[in-house]
Amino acid sequence: MRLLLDTHIWIWALEDPTRLTRKVASAIGNAKTELWLSPISVWEFLLLVERKRIRVRANRDATQWVEDAFARAPMHEAPITREVALLSRRLPIEHEDPADRFLAATAAVYDLTLVTGDERLLGAKGFRTLAN
């Protein structure tokens, strides 16, 4: 299985795994599962910290948290390519959140399953999802 983690799933997996369903936790924890992350998720995480919607532990800044996260749980990086950018505007997603559109397009282009709890993405077409 090849999973692209939505931003909140990535953060929960590292900081609060009790928020993951058994199915998602099992899939993420399976040694045969390839875990993928988009740079969009790193960008979204940094914005959430800047806007004080997420706090990182004392004595660490957001950049260090990201570096530590990749050291603790290495993942494949799913680059944002021209193909991803073009598809992000063509996918039939009912809302205009650019990060969600890039994640959905990334899942489609790289043939990954997007793990998310976002109902708007779970109901969309053109890419596979795994619901949290």
N, C-alpha and C positions, 0 to 999 in steps of 0.2 A: 504494500500500500504506500502511496506517495501523497503526503498531506502538506498542504499549505496552511499555516496557522494564521487565522485572523489576529489582529493586534491584541484584542482582549484575551483570546485563548492563549497566546504566547505569554502574556503577563501572568495570567492565572496559573498556567502550568508551572511557572517558576516561583511565584509568590503566594498563591493561594489555591493549590490543586484541589481543595475540597469543593471548589466552584465548578469543577469539571464533572460531567456525567461519567458513570462507570464505563460506558461505551467509548467515550472520547479518551478518558484516562488510559484505558486498556490499549486503544489504538496508538496513542502517543508513546506509551511505555513499551510497546512491542519492539523487540530488537530488529525485526524484519522491516519495520516501517521507516521510510525515508521522510525526514522532517525538513520542510522548506519554509523560508521566511522571505518576504519581500522587503526591500529597503523602505517601502512605504510604511511598514509597521514600525521600523526604527524611527522614522520621521514623526509618525503619529505619537509614539511614546514620548519623544522629546517635547512635542507640543503640549501633551497632557501634563508633563512635569512643569514646563514653563508657565502654563495656565493654572498651576496648583490644583489640578484635578486628580493627580497622583503624586504621592510623596515617595521619595526613595529614602532608604534608611540613612540614619545620621552618618556622617563622615564619608559619604559617597555622593558624587554628583551623577547626573543622568547619563553622561557619556561613560563614566566608569561602570554604571549599572549595566549598560549595553555590552560593554567589553566583558564584564563578569558573566553575563547571561550567555554569551557565545562560548565562553570557556567552560561553563557548567553544562551546557546543552548545545553542542555543536550542531549546526544546521547547514543545509545547502542554501545558497543565496539564489533567489529567482530575480535576475536583473530586469529592470524596466527597459524594454527595447522599443523600437519603433512599432513593431507588430503589437506589443502590449498596449502602447499608447493609442494606436488606431482602433483596436478592438474595444478599448475602454469606452469609446463613444458610440459604438454600434450595438453593444449588448443591451437586450431589453430589460433594463433595471428601472424600477419605478421612481427612483430618487436620484439626485445629482451629487451625492457625496463623492468627491473625486477619489478619496482613499479607497472606498468600497468598490468603485468602478475599476480602479487599478488592480485591486486584489482579485476581483472576479475575472478580469481579462488575463491576469497572470495565471490563474488556475486553468483557464481555457487554453492558453498558448502553450504552457508547459505540461499539459495533461495531468494536472494535480487535482486532488479533492480539497476544496476549501472547508476548513473546520471553523464553524462560526455559530454563534447564538443569535445572530442578527436575522430576525424574521424577514426583513426586506430582501436579504441575500438568499435566504433559504427558499424563498418562493420564486426566485428568478430562474430564467432558462439560459442555456448556452454553456454551462459548466456544472461540474459535480460538486455537491456539498455533503458534509457530515454535520448533523445538528448536535449542538451541545444542549 
